[in-house]
Amino acid sequence: MTSPSLAVLIVSGDSLVTASLEHLLSQPRGVRVLRAGTVAHAGAAITEQWIDAVIVDLAMIDGTELSELTRVGQPEPPTMFGLLRHDCALRTTEALQAGAQECLVFSDLTTDRLLRSLRQGIERQRVHQRLADLALRDELTGLYNRRGFYAIAEHLRRECLRHGRSLSVVQVDVDDLKSINDAFGHAAGDQAIAATASILRCTFRESDLVARLGGDEFVAVALDADRAVTPRVAARLDEALAQHNLRSKEPYTLSFSSGISVLAPPDRSTLNDLLASADHALYASKRRRVLKPTWTGSLAAADLRPTVAA
């Protein structure tokens, strides 16, 4: 019977250790083994492709470097395992505190023992991740909440800076939500919030980040979206909202305003800079038009004001 596919990265500068681990992992089917001779190469490999588990030779890496490696690949980093030549309680404690799921003792490994440790460690991390994810999600919409947004968006910003990629921050604000609540009740207001979340989900890609900051405020981070792309982002939002209102049987017309800021090389704006710029664009858009009552409201065009450099 074929084992489930498993991608394992071995990080070691010792060719004998790497060859031994490859031999143990080559016996079952469905295991793909990758090599990295340095921590830098390991970080690049994790960023560029899906990896389930990383076995790090603790003879070549300290706790600080291991801790940094565990944060690569967020929000779903691979599961880290430390590799010791001999059992050592002090090094094991250091590795676990740095984020490793388990420490493997090289001299004790067999194929069955290694695979069992890898699969159990991966499953433990997935369970922990699911529990942590609950604290980062907005209950009404299922989107990331403010805490989840800041944790993931900052990671995305740093990765874009590191690799010379662009991103756009899109702020969205539901128009006249108070009017909906006052006229039709808070259940209708919740429905308007949920509908906006659905529109944003279908507008942005799975690789993008969409969150509800609170109340009627939403934000999205679109990867590889520079100033040439942002008009298409705005057009997709317009179209998705128009289609929603055509299908909707609610007693009001959903409307929202949006503003966009862009991070593109060599710009190194902070996340707060980008949010402030997008927020400024959003409210400039609101000021340029007079909002009609929500039940006859219209879509606010996204403001493509460029970001303010840090």
TIPA-148980 format. One record per residue (C-alpha): residue number from 1; x, y, z. Coordinates in Angstrom, 1 decimal. Last residue first. Example, Ala and Ser with C-alpha at 12.3 -4.5 7.8 and 13.67 -1.06 7.14 Angstrom:
<rs>
R     k     east    north       up
R     2     13.7     -1.1      7.1
R     1     12.3     -4.5      7.8
</rs>
This chain:
<rs>
R     k     east    north       up
R   310      8.8     55.4      4.7
R   309      7.4     56.1      1.2
R   308      3.8     57.2      1.0
R   307      1.8     54.7     -1.1
R   306      0.3     55.7     -4.4
R   305     -3.4     56.8     -4.6
R   304     -5.4     54.2     -6.5
R   303     -8.8     55.1     -5.0
R   302    -11.3     52.3     -5.3
R   301    -14.6     53.4     -6.8
R   300    -17.4     53.6     -4.3
R   299    -20.3     51.3     -5.3
R   298    -23.8     52.8     -5.1
R   297    -26.4     53.3     -2.4
R   296    -30.2     52.9     -2.7
R   295    -30.8     50.9      0.5
R   294    -27.7     52.5      2.0
R   293    -29.0     56.0      1.7
R   292    -26.9     58.0     -0.8
R   291    -23.3     58.7     -0.1
R   290    -22.1     62.1     -1.4
R   289    -18.9     61.7     -3.3
R   288    -15.4     63.0     -3.2
R   287    -15.3     62.7      0.6
R   286    -15.8     58.9      0.5
R   285    -12.9     58.5     -2.0
R   284    -10.6     60.6      0.2
R   283    -11.7     58.4      3.1
R   282    -10.5     55.3      1.2
R   281     -7.3     56.9      0.0
R   280     -6.3     57.9      3.5
R   279     -7.0     54.4      4.7
R   278     -4.8     52.9      2.0
R   277     -2.0     55.3      3.0
R   276     -2.4     54.5      6.7
R   275     -2.5     50.8      6.1
R   274      0.7     51.0      3.9
R   273      2.5     53.1      6.5
R   272      1.4     50.7      9.3
R   271      2.8     47.8      7.3
R   270      6.1     49.6      7.0
R   269      7.2     51.1      3.7
R   268     10.4     49.7      2.1
R   267     10.0     51.1     -1.5
R   266     12.7     49.7     -3.8
R   265     10.7     47.8     -4.9
R   264      6.9     47.9     -4.8
R   263      4.5     48.3     -1.9
R   262      1.2     49.7     -3.0
R   261     -1.7     51.4     -1.4
R   260     -5.4     50.9     -2.2
R   259     -8.6     52.5     -0.9
R   258    -12.1     51.2     -0.8
R   257    -15.7     52.2     -0.3
R   256    -18.6     49.9      0.2
R   255    -22.2     49.4     -1.0
R   254    -24.9     46.8     -0.5
R   253    -28.3     47.8     -1.9
R   252    -31.0     47.4      0.7
R   251    -34.1     45.3      1.2
R   250    -32.1     42.0      0.8
R   249    -33.0     39.8     -2.1
R   248    -29.5     39.8     -3.5
R   247    -28.7     38.4     -7.0
R   246    -28.2     41.8     -8.8
R   245    -26.6     43.2     -5.7
R   244    -24.0     40.4     -5.6
R   243    -23.2     40.8     -9.2
R   242    -22.5     44.5     -8.7
R   241    -20.3     43.8     -5.7
R   240    -18.3     41.2     -7.7
R   239    -17.9     43.6    -10.6
R   238    -16.8     46.6     -8.6
R   237    -14.3     44.4     -6.6
R   236    -12.9     42.9     -9.9
R   235    -12.5     46.5    -11.3
R   234    -10.6     47.6     -8.2
R   233     -8.2     44.6     -8.5
R   232     -7.8     45.4    -12.2
R   231     -7.0     49.0    -11.4
R   230     -4.4     47.7     -8.9
R   229     -2.4     45.7    -11.4
R   228     -0.3     48.4    -13.0
R   227      0.4     49.9     -9.6
R   226      1.8     46.6     -8.3
R   225      0.0     43.4     -7.3
R   224      2.5     40.6     -6.8
R   223      0.6     39.6     -3.6
R   222     -2.8     41.1     -2.7
R   221     -3.2     42.0      0.9
R   220     -6.8     42.5      1.9
R   219     -8.5     44.7      4.6
R   218    -11.9     44.9      6.0
R   217    -13.6     47.5      8.3
R   216    -17.4     47.5      9.1
R   215    -16.9     46.5     12.7
R   214    -13.5     44.9     13.2
R   213    -10.3     44.4     11.2
R   212    -11.9     41.8      9.0
R   211     -9.2     40.0      7.1
R   210     -8.3     38.8      3.6
R   209     -4.7     37.6      2.7
R   208     -3.8     36.6     -0.8
R   207     -2.6     33.1     -1.8
R   206     -6.2     32.0     -2.0
R   205     -6.9     34.7     -4.6
R   204     -9.0     37.8     -4.1
R   203    -12.4     38.6     -5.5
R   202    -14.3     35.5     -4.3
R   201    -13.2     36.0     -0.7
R   200    -13.8     39.8     -0.9
R   199    -17.3     39.3     -2.0
R   198    -17.9     36.7      0.7
R   197    -16.6     39.0      3.4
R   196    -18.9     41.8      2.1
R   195    -21.8     39.4      2.3
R   194    -21.0     38.5      5.9
R   193    -20.8     42.2      6.9
R   192    -24.2     42.9      5.1
R   191    -25.7     39.9      6.9
R   190    -24.5     41.1     10.2
R   189    -26.2     44.4      9.5
R   188    -29.4     42.6      8.6
R   187    -29.2     40.8     11.9
R   186    -28.6     44.2     13.5
R   185    -32.0     45.5     12.5
R   184    -33.6     46.7      9.3
R   183    -33.6     50.5      9.4
R   182    -31.2     51.2     12.3
R   181    -28.8     48.4     11.4
R   180    -28.8     49.2      7.7
R   179    -28.3     52.9      8.5
R   178    -25.5     52.1     10.8
R   177    -23.8     50.1      8.0
R   176    -23.9     53.3      5.9
R   175    -21.1     52.2      3.6
R   174    -19.0     49.1      4.3
R   173    -15.3     50.0      4.5
R   172    -12.6     48.3      2.4
R   171     -8.9     48.8      2.7
R   170     -6.7     47.2      0.0
R   169     -3.0     46.7      0.6
R   168     -1.1     45.9     -2.5
R   167      2.0     43.8     -2.9
R   166      5.3     43.8     -4.9
R   165      8.1     41.3     -5.0
R   164     11.8     42.0     -4.5
R   163     12.5     38.7     -2.8
R   162     13.3     39.9      0.7
R   161     11.0     42.9      0.5
R   160      8.2     40.6     -0.5
R   159      9.0     38.1      2.2
R   158      9.0     41.0      4.8
R   157      5.6     42.2      3.7
R   156      4.1     38.7      3.7
R   155      5.4     38.2      7.3
R   154      3.9     41.5      8.4
R   153      0.6     40.5      6.8
R   152      0.5     37.2      8.6
R   151      0.8     38.5     12.2
R   150     -1.1     41.7     11.6
R   149     -4.0     40.0      9.9
R   148     -4.4     37.3     12.6
R   147     -4.6     39.9     15.4
R   146     -7.1     42.0     13.4
R   145     -9.3     39.0     12.6
R   144     -8.7     36.5      9.9
R   143    -11.9     35.7      7.9
R   142    -14.5     33.2      9.2
R   141    -17.1     35.9      8.7
R   140    -19.0     36.1     12.0
R   139    -16.4     34.5     14.3
R   138    -13.4     36.5     13.1
R   137    -10.4     34.1     13.1
R   136     -7.0     34.4     14.8
R   135     -8.0     32.6     18.0
R   134     -9.4     29.7     16.0
R   133     -6.1     29.5     14.1
R   132     -4.2     28.7     17.3
R   131     -6.3     25.6     17.7
R   130     -5.9     24.6     14.1
R   129     -2.2     25.2     14.3
R   128     -1.9     23.1     17.4
R   127     -3.6     20.2     15.7
R   126     -1.5     20.7     12.6
R   125      1.7     20.7     14.7
R   124      0.7     17.4     16.4
R   123      0.0     15.9     13.0
R   122      3.4     16.8     11.7
R   121      5.1     15.5     14.8
R   120      3.2     12.2     14.6
R   119      4.1     11.8     10.9
R   118      7.8     12.6     11.4
R   117      8.2     10.5     14.5
R   116      6.5      7.5     12.8
R   115      8.6      7.9      9.7
R   114     11.9      8.0     11.7
R   113     10.9      5.0     13.9
R   112      9.9      2.9     10.9
R   111     13.0      3.7      8.9
R   110     15.3      3.2     11.8
R   109     16.9      5.8     14.0
R   108     18.7      5.3     17.3
R   107     22.1      6.6     16.3
R   106     20.8      9.8     14.9
R   105     18.8     10.8     18.0
R   104     15.7     12.7     16.8
R   103     14.6     15.8     18.6
R   102     10.9     16.6     18.5
R   101      8.4     19.4     17.5
R   100     11.2     22.0     17.0
R    99     10.2     25.5     17.9
R    98     13.3     27.2     19.6
R    97     12.2     25.9     23.0
R    96     12.2     22.4     21.6
R    95     15.7     22.9     20.2
R    94     17.1     24.2     23.5
R    93     15.5     21.5     25.5
R    92     16.9     18.8     23.2
R    91     20.4     20.5     23.3
R    90     20.3     20.3     27.2
R    89     18.9     16.8     27.4
R    88     21.6     15.4     25.0
R    87     21.1     12.1     23.2
R    86     23.8     11.5     20.7
R    85     24.3     12.7     17.1
R    84     21.3     15.0     17.5
R    83     18.8     15.9     14.8
R    82     16.2     18.6     15.5
R    81     12.8     18.3     13.8
R    80     10.8     21.2     12.4
R    79      7.3     20.9     11.0
R    78      6.8     23.0      7.9
R    77      5.4     26.5      8.2
R    76      1.7     27.2      7.5
R    75      1.3     31.0      7.9
R    74      4.2     31.3      7.5
R    73      6.9     29.6      5.4
R    72      9.8     30.7      7.4
R    71      9.1     31.2     11.1
R    70     10.7     27.9     12.2
R    69     13.9     28.9     10.4
R    68     14.3     31.9     12.7
R    67     13.9     29.7     15.8
R    66     16.5     27.3     14.4
R    65     18.9     30.1     13.8
R    64     18.5     31.3     17.4
R    63     18.8     27.8     18.8
R    62     22.1     27.0     17.1
R    61     22.8     25.3     13.8
R    60     25.5     23.0     12.4
R    59     25.6     20.1     15.0
R    58     21.9     20.5     15.4
R    57     21.4     18.8     12.0
R    56     17.9     20.1     11.0
R    55     15.2     17.7      9.8
R    54     12.5     19.7      8.0
R    53      9.0     18.4      7.5
R    52      6.0     18.9      5.2
R    51      7.7     21.0      2.5
R    50      5.7     22.9     -0.1
R    49      8.0     25.0     -2.4
R    48      9.8     28.3     -2.9
R    47      9.8     29.6      0.7
R    46     10.9     26.4      2.3
R    45     13.7     25.9     -0.3
R    44     15.0     29.5      0.3
R    43     15.0     29.0      4.0
R    42     16.9     25.7      3.7
R    41     19.5     27.4      1.4
R    40     20.1     30.1      4.0
R    39     20.4     27.4      6.8
R    38     23.1     25.7      4.8
R    37     23.7     22.4      3.0
R    36     20.0     21.9      2.0
R    35     18.8     18.6      0.6
R    34     15.3     17.4     -0.5
R    33     13.7     14.0      0.1
R    32     10.4     13.0     -1.4
R    31      8.6     10.2      0.5
R    30      5.7      8.4     -1.3
R    29      7.0      4.9     -1.2
R    28      9.0      3.6      1.8
R    27     12.7      2.6      1.5
R    26     14.1      6.0      0.4
R    25     13.6      7.6      3.8
R    24     16.2      5.5      5.6
R    23     18.7      5.9      2.7
R    22     18.1      9.6      2.6
R    21     18.8      9.8      6.3
R    20     22.1      8.0      5.9
R    19     23.1     10.1      2.9
R    18     22.4     13.3      4.8
R    17     24.4     12.2      7.8
R    16     27.3     11.1      5.5
R    15     27.2     14.4      3.5
R    14     27.6     16.5      6.7
R    13     26.6     20.1      5.9
R    12     23.1     19.3      7.1
R    11     19.5     20.5      6.5
R    10     17.3     17.5      5.3
R     9     14.0     18.6      3.7
R     8     11.2     16.1      3.8
R     7      8.2     16.0      1.4
R     6      5.6     13.4      2.3
R     5      3.1     11.8      0.0
R     4      0.8      9.4      1.7
R     3      2.2      5.8      1.9
R     2      1.4      3.4     -1.0
R     1      0.0      0.0      0.0
</rs>
